[in-house]
Amino acid sequence: MLYGVVCTIAEDRYRCKLPATKAGGSLTIMPSSALPQQKLLLELIVLSGDIGITRDLTGTVLGRTLEECRAAGWIELQQVNPNLRAASITRAGRALVSLK
């Protein structure tokens, strides 16, 4: 505990409880660095705009990287239709790419 803040790790994110407030605030801290394949994917999305994913990528490097970036809050995945998902960059992802 540091200055009354208690943090735990859950689902690749740090969950922190702030000192007691009327609202009982909490804070999610995202990882500040990305792996090379994650940075490459983020840069591709920034340069290309949204990218489409047309098939199931379960068990592939690209599939894992997409899920890791989504879990970190760097991208959003939206189902466009039953056969197509779109990946788009978030503010956090754009900020990470611009830190080069």
Backbone as JSON Lines, residues from 0, in Angstrom:
{"i":0,"aa":"M","n":[0.85,-1.17,0.0],"ca":[0.0,0.0,0.0],"c":[0.89,1.23,0.0]}
{"i":1,"aa":"L","n":[0.59,2.16,-0.9],"ca":[1.34,3.39,-1.02],"c":[0.37,4.55,-0.98]}
{"i":2,"aa":"Y","n":[0.5,5.4,0.01],"ca":[-0.39,6.55,0.16],"c":[-1.86,6.14,0.17]}
{"i":3,"aa":"G","n":[-2.15,4.99,0.75],"ca":[-3.53,4.55,0.85],"c":[-4.09,3.91,-0.41]}
{"i":4,"aa":"V","n":[-3.26,3.7,-1.44],"ca":[-3.72,3.09,-2.69],"c":[-3.35,1.61,-2.67]}
{"i":5,"aa":"V","n":[-4.32,0.74,-2.9],"ca":[-4.08,-0.7,-2.92],"c":[-4.27,-1.18,-4.35]}
{"i":6,"aa":"C","n":[-3.25,-1.86,-4.9],"ca":[-3.33,-2.33,-6.29],"c":[-3.24,-3.84,-6.35]}
{"i":7,"aa":"T","n":[-3.98,-4.44,-7.27],"ca":[-3.91,-5.86,-7.55],"c":[-3.83,-6.04,-9.05]}
{"i":8,"aa":"I","n":[-3.33,-7.2,-9.48],"ca":[-3.24,-7.49,-10.91],"c":[-4.37,-8.45,-11.26]}
{"i":9,"aa":"A","n":[-5.15,-8.1,-12.28],"ca":[-6.25,-8.95,-12.74],"c":[-6.41,-8.78,-14.23]}
{"i":10,"aa":"E","n":[-6.41,-9.89,-14.96],"ca":[-6.63,-9.87,-16.41],"c":[-5.67,-8.91,-17.11]}
{"i":11,"aa":"D","n":[-4.38,-8.99,-16.79],"ca":[-3.33,-8.18,-17.41],"c":[-3.5,-6.69,-17.17]}
{"i":12,"aa":"R","n":[-4.24,-6.31,-16.15],"ca":[-4.39,-4.9,-15.8],"c":[-4.15,-4.75,-14.31]}
{"i":13,"aa":"Y","n":[-3.74,-3.59,-13.93],"ca":[-3.58,-3.29,-12.51],"c":[-4.85,-2.61,-12.04]}
{"i":14,"aa":"R","n":[-5.48,-3.17,-11.02],"ca":[-6.68,-2.57,-10.44],"c":[-6.25,-1.9,-9.14]}
{"i":15,"aa":"C","n":[-6.53,-0.63,-9.02],"ca":[-6.13,0.12,-7.83],"c":[-7.35,0.7,-7.14]}
{"i":16,"aa":"K","n":[-7.38,0.56,-5.84],"ca":[-8.42,1.18,-5.02],"c":[-7.84,2.45,-4.42]}
{"i":17,"aa":"L","n":[-8.5,3.55,-4.65],"ca":[-8.08,4.82,-4.08],"c":[-8.5,4.88,-2.62]}
{"i":18,"aa":"P","n":[-7.9,5.78,-1.86],"ca":[-8.34,5.94,-0.48],"c":[-9.85,6.17,-0.44]}
{"i":19,"aa":"A","n":[-10.47,5.76,0.64],"ca":[-11.93,5.82,0.75],"c":[-12.49,7.19,0.39]}
{"i":20,"aa":"T","n":[-13.47,7.17,-0.49],"ca":[-14.19,8.38,-0.87],"c":[-15.66,8.05,-0.81]}
{"i":21,"aa":"K","n":[-16.49,9.05,-0.89],"ca":[-17.94,8.8,-0.88],"c":[-18.35,7.92,-2.05]}
{"i":22,"aa":"A","n":[-17.68,8.11,-3.19],"ca":[-18.02,7.33,-4.38],"c":[-17.3,5.99,-4.39]}
{"i":23,"aa":"G","n":[-16.29,5.8,-3.52],"ca":[-15.52,4.55,-3.5],"c":[-14.74,4.36,-4.78]}
{"i":24,"aa":"G","n":[-14.02,5.38,-5.23],"ca":[-13.34,5.39,-6.52],"c":[-12.36,4.26,-6.74]}
{"i":25,"aa":"S","n":[-12.16,3.89,-7.99],"ca":[-11.14,2.93,-8.38],"c":[-10.51,3.42,-9.67]}
{"i":26,"aa":"L","n":[-9.36,2.88,-10.0],"ca":[-8.58,3.37,-11.12],"c":[-8.0,2.17,-11.85]}
{"i":27,"aa":"T","n":[-8.01,2.19,-13.18],"ca":[-7.35,1.15,-13.97],"c":[-6.12,1.76,-14.6]}
{"i":28,"aa":"I","n":[-4.97,1.14,-14.37],"ca":[-3.72,1.62,-14.94],"c":[-3.32,0.67,-16.06]}
{"i":29,"aa":"M","n":[-3.16,1.2,-17.26],"ca":[-2.8,0.37,-18.41],"c":[-1.28,0.22,-18.48]}
{"i":30,"aa":"P","n":[-0.79,-0.9,-19.02],"ca":[0.64,-1.05,-19.23],"c":[1.14,0.08,-20.12]}
{"i":31,"aa":"S","n":[2.35,0.58,-19.85],"ca":[2.85,1.73,-20.59],"c":[3.75,1.34,-21.74]}
{"i":32,"aa":"S","n":[4.07,0.07,-21.87],"ca":[4.91,-0.35,-22.99],"c":[4.27,-1.54,-23.69]}
{"i":33,"aa":"A","n":[4.57,-1.66,-24.95],"ca":[3.98,-2.72,-25.76],"c":[5.09,-3.58,-26.34]}
{"i":34,"aa":"L","n":[4.77,-4.82,-26.62],"ca":[5.7,-5.72,-27.3],"c":[5.85,-5.29,-28.75]}
{"i":35,"aa":"P","n":[6.93,-5.7,-29.42],"ca":[7.14,-5.27,-30.82],"c":[5.97,-5.58,-31.74]}
{"i":36,"aa":"Q","n":[5.38,-6.78,-31.63],"ca":[4.26,-7.11,-32.51],"c":[3.03,-6.26,-32.19]}
{"i":37,"aa":"Q","n":[2.87,-5.87,-30.94],"ca":[1.76,-5.0,-30.56],"c":[1.96,-3.6,-31.14]}
{"i":38,"aa":"K","n":[3.2,-3.08,-31.04],"ca":[3.5,-1.77,-31.61],"c":[3.28,-1.77,-33.12]}
{"i":39,"aa":"L","n":[3.7,-2.84,-33.79],"ca":[3.53,-2.95,-35.24],"c":[2.05,-2.92,-35.61]}
{"i":40,"aa":"L","n":[1.23,-3.66,-34.9],"ca":[-0.21,-3.67,-35.15],"c":[-0.81,-2.28,-34.92]}
{"i":41,"aa":"L","n":[-0.44,-1.64,-33.82],"ca":[-0.96,-0.3,-33.52],"c":[-0.55,0.7,-34.6]}
{"i":42,"aa":"E","n":[0.71,0.64,-35.04],"ca":[1.17,1.54,-36.1],"c":[0.41,1.3,-37.4]}
{"i":43,"aa":"L","n":[0.15,0.03,-37.72],"ca":[-0.61,-0.3,-38.93],"c":[-2.01,0.29,-38.87]}
{"i":44,"aa":"I","n":[-2.66,0.17,-37.72],"ca":[-4.02,0.71,-37.59],"c":[-4.0,2.23,-37.65]}
{"i":45,"aa":"V","n":[-3.0,2.87,-37.04],"ca":[-2.9,4.34,-37.11],"c":[-2.72,4.79,-38.56]}
{"i":46,"aa":"L","n":[-1.85,4.11,-39.3],"ca":[-1.58,4.51,-40.69],"c":[-2.73,4.17,-41.63]}
{"i":47,"aa":"S","n":[-3.44,3.08,-41.38],"ca":[-4.47,2.6,-42.3],"c":[-5.88,3.01,-41.92]}
{"i":48,"aa":"G","n":[-6.08,3.47,-40.72],"ca":[-7.44,3.63,-40.22],"c":[-7.9,2.28,-39.72]}
{"i":49,"aa":"D","n":[-9.18,2.06,-39.63],"ca":[-9.68,0.76,-39.18],"c":[-9.2,-0.34,-40.12]}
{"i":50,"aa":"I","n":[-8.94,-1.52,-39.56],"ca":[-8.62,-2.67,-40.4],"c":[-9.69,-3.73,-40.19]}
{"i":51,"aa":"G","n":[-9.95,-4.49,-41.23],"ca":[-10.96,-5.54,-41.17],"c":[-10.32,-6.89,-40.93]}
{"i":52,"aa":"I","n":[-10.96,-7.7,-40.12],"ca":[-10.5,-9.05,-39.83],"c":[-11.6,-9.98,-40.34]}
{"i":53,"aa":"T","n":[-11.27,-10.8,-41.35],"ca":[-12.3,-11.55,-42.05],"c":[-12.45,-13.01,-41.66]}
{"i":54,"aa":"R","n":[-11.58,-13.51,-40.79],"ca":[-11.74,-14.91,-40.41],"c":[-11.35,-15.1,-38.96]}
{"i":55,"aa":"D","n":[-11.63,-16.27,-38.45],"ca":[-11.29,-16.59,-37.07],"c":[-9.77,-16.73,-36.95]}
{"i":56,"aa":"L","n":[-9.16,-15.94,-36.09],"ca":[-7.71,-15.96,-35.92],"c":[-7.28,-16.63,-34.63]}
{"i":57,"aa":"T","n":[-8.16,-17.42,-34.04],"ca":[-7.85,-18.11,-32.79],"c":[-6.6,-18.96,-32.96]}
{"i":58,"aa":"G","n":[-5.66,-18.81,-32.02],"ca":[-4.44,-19.61,-32.05],"c":[-3.34,-19.06,-32.93]}
{"i":59,"aa":"T","n":[-3.55,-17.91,-33.57],"ca":[-2.52,-17.32,-34.41],"c":[-1.86,-16.16,-33.67]}
{"i":60,"aa":"V","n":[-0.66,-15.78,-34.13],"ca":[0.04,-14.64,-33.53],"c":[-0.8,-13.37,-33.69]}
{"i":61,"aa":"L","n":[-1.38,-13.17,-34.86],"ca":[-2.21,-11.98,-35.07],"c":[-3.43,-11.99,-34.15]}
{"i":62,"aa":"G","n":[-4.06,-13.14,-34.0],"ca":[-5.22,-13.24,-33.12],"c":[-4.87,-12.92,-31.67]}
{"i":63,"aa":"R","n":[-3.74,-13.47,-31.2],"ca":[-3.3,-13.18,-29.83],"c":[-2.95,-11.71,-29.66]}
{"i":64,"aa":"T","n":[-2.28,-11.14,-30.66],"ca":[-1.87,-9.73,-30.59],"c":[-3.09,-8.82,-30.57]}
{"i":65,"aa":"L","n":[-4.07,-9.1,-31.41],"ca":[-5.31,-8.32,-31.39],"c":[-5.97,-8.37,-30.02]}
{"i":66,"aa":"E","n":[-6.05,-9.56,-29.44],"ca":[-6.69,-9.71,-28.14],"c":[-5.89,-9.02,-27.03]}
{"i":67,"aa":"E","n":[-4.56,-9.12,-27.08],"ca":[-3.73,-8.44,-26.08],"c":[-3.9,-6.93,-26.16]}
{"i":68,"aa":"C","n":[-3.93,-6.4,-27.38],"ca":[-4.11,-4.95,-27.56],"c":[-5.51,-4.51,-27.12]}
{"i":69,"aa":"R","n":[-6.51,-5.34,-27.39],"ca":[-7.87,-5.02,-26.94],"c":[-7.95,-5.03,-25.42]}
{"i":70,"aa":"A","n":[-7.35,-6.05,-24.8],"ca":[-7.36,-6.17,-23.34],"c":[-6.63,-5.01,-22.67]}
{"i":71,"aa":"A","n":[-5.6,-4.49,-23.33],"ca":[-4.85,-3.35,-22.78],"c":[-5.56,-2.02,-23.01]}
{"i":72,"aa":"G","n":[-6.61,-2.05,-23.83],"ca":[-7.35,-0.81,-24.1],"c":[-6.77,0.02,-25.22]}
{"i":73,"aa":"W","n":[-5.89,-0.57,-26.03],"ca":[-5.24,0.16,-27.12],"c":[-6.05,0.11,-28.41]}
{"i":74,"aa":"I","n":[-6.89,-0.91,-28.58],"ca":[-7.76,-1.01,-29.76],"c":[-9.16,-1.41,-29.31]}
{"i":75,"aa":"E","n":[-10.11,-1.2,-30.2],"ca":[-11.48,-1.69,-30.01],"c":[-11.79,-2.62,-31.17]}
{"i":76,"aa":"L","n":[-12.49,-3.7,-30.88],"ca":[-12.93,-4.63,-31.92],"c":[-14.45,-4.58,-31.99]}
{"i":77,"aa":"Q","n":[-14.98,-4.29,-33.19],"ca":[-16.43,-4.25,-33.38],"c":[-16.82,-5.29,-34.42]}
{"i":78,"aa":"Q","n":[-17.93,-5.97,-34.17],"ca":[-18.47,-6.93,-35.12],"c":[-19.25,-6.15,-36.17]}
{"i":79,"aa":"V","n":[-18.78,-6.17,-37.42],"ca":[-19.45,-5.45,-38.51],"c":[-20.58,-6.3,-39.08]}
{"i":80,"aa":"N","n":[-20.29,-7.56,-39.32],"ca":[-21.29,-8.54,-39.74],"c":[-20.79,-9.91,-39.28]}
{"i":81,"aa":"P","n":[-21.52,-10.98,-39.51],"ca":[-21.08,-12.28,-38.98],"c":[-19.69,-12.72,-39.45]}
{"i":82,"aa":"N","n":[-19.23,-12.21,-40.59],"ca":[-17.94,-12.63,-41.12],"c":[-16.86,-11.57,-41.04]}
{"i":83,"aa":"L","n":[-17.13,-10.43,-40.43],"ca":[-16.16,-9.33,-40.44],"c":[-16.16,-8.57,-39.12]}
{"i":84,"aa":"R","n":[-14.95,-8.38,-38.58],"ca":[-14.75,-7.52,-37.42],"c":[-13.86,-6.37,-37.84]}
{"i":85,"aa":"A","n":[-14.01,-5.23,-37.2],"ca":[-13.16,-4.07,-37.47],"c":[-12.35,-3.75,-36.22]}
{"i":86,"aa":"A","n":[-11.06,-3.49,-36.42],"ca":[-10.18,-3.07,-35.33],"c":[-9.88,-1.6,-35.52]}
{"i":87,"aa":"S","n":[-10.09,-0.82,-34.47],"ca":[-9.8,0.62,-34.53],"c":[-8.98,1.02,-33.31]}
{"i":88,"aa":"I","n":[-8.17,2.03,-33.49],"ca":[-7.27,2.5,-32.43],"c":[-8.05,3.34,-31.42]}
{"i":89,"aa":"T","n":[-7.65,3.28,-30.17],"ca":[-8.23,4.12,-29.12],"c":[-7.25,5.26,-28.83]}
{"i":90,"aa":"R","n":[-7.67,6.2,-28.02],"ca":[-6.77,7.29,-27.63],"c":[-5.52,6.76,-26.94]}
{"i":91,"aa":"A","n":[-5.71,5.76,-26.08],"ca":[-4.57,5.17,-25.38],"c":[-3.6,4.52,-26.36]}
{"i":92,"aa":"G","n":[-4.12,3.83,-27.37],"ca":[-3.28,3.2,-28.38],"c":[-2.54,4.23,-29.22]}
{"i":93,"aa":"R","n":[-3.24,5.28,-29.6],"ca":[-2.62,6.34,-30.39],"c":[-1.52,7.03,-29.58]}
{"i":94,"aa":"A","n":[-1.78,7.25,-28.3],"ca":[-0.78,7.89,-27.43],"c":[0.46,7.01,-27.3]}
{"i":95,"aa":"L","n":[0.26,5.7,-27.2],"ca":[1.39,4.78,-27.08],"c":[2.24,4.8,-28.34]}
{"i":96,"aa":"V","n":[1.62,4.83,-29.5],"ca":[2.35,4.86,-30.77],"c":[3.12,6.17,-30.91]}
{"i":97,"aa":"S","n":[2.56,7.26,-30.43],"ca":[3.21,8.57,-30.59],"c":[4.35,8.78,-29.61]}
{"i":98,"aa":"L","n":[4.6,7.83,-28.69],"ca":[5.67,7.97,-27.7],"c":[7.04,7.57,-28.23]}
{"i":99,"aa":"K","n":[7.15,7.14,-29.46],"ca":[8.4,6.63,-30.02],"c":[9.59,7.44,-29.63]}
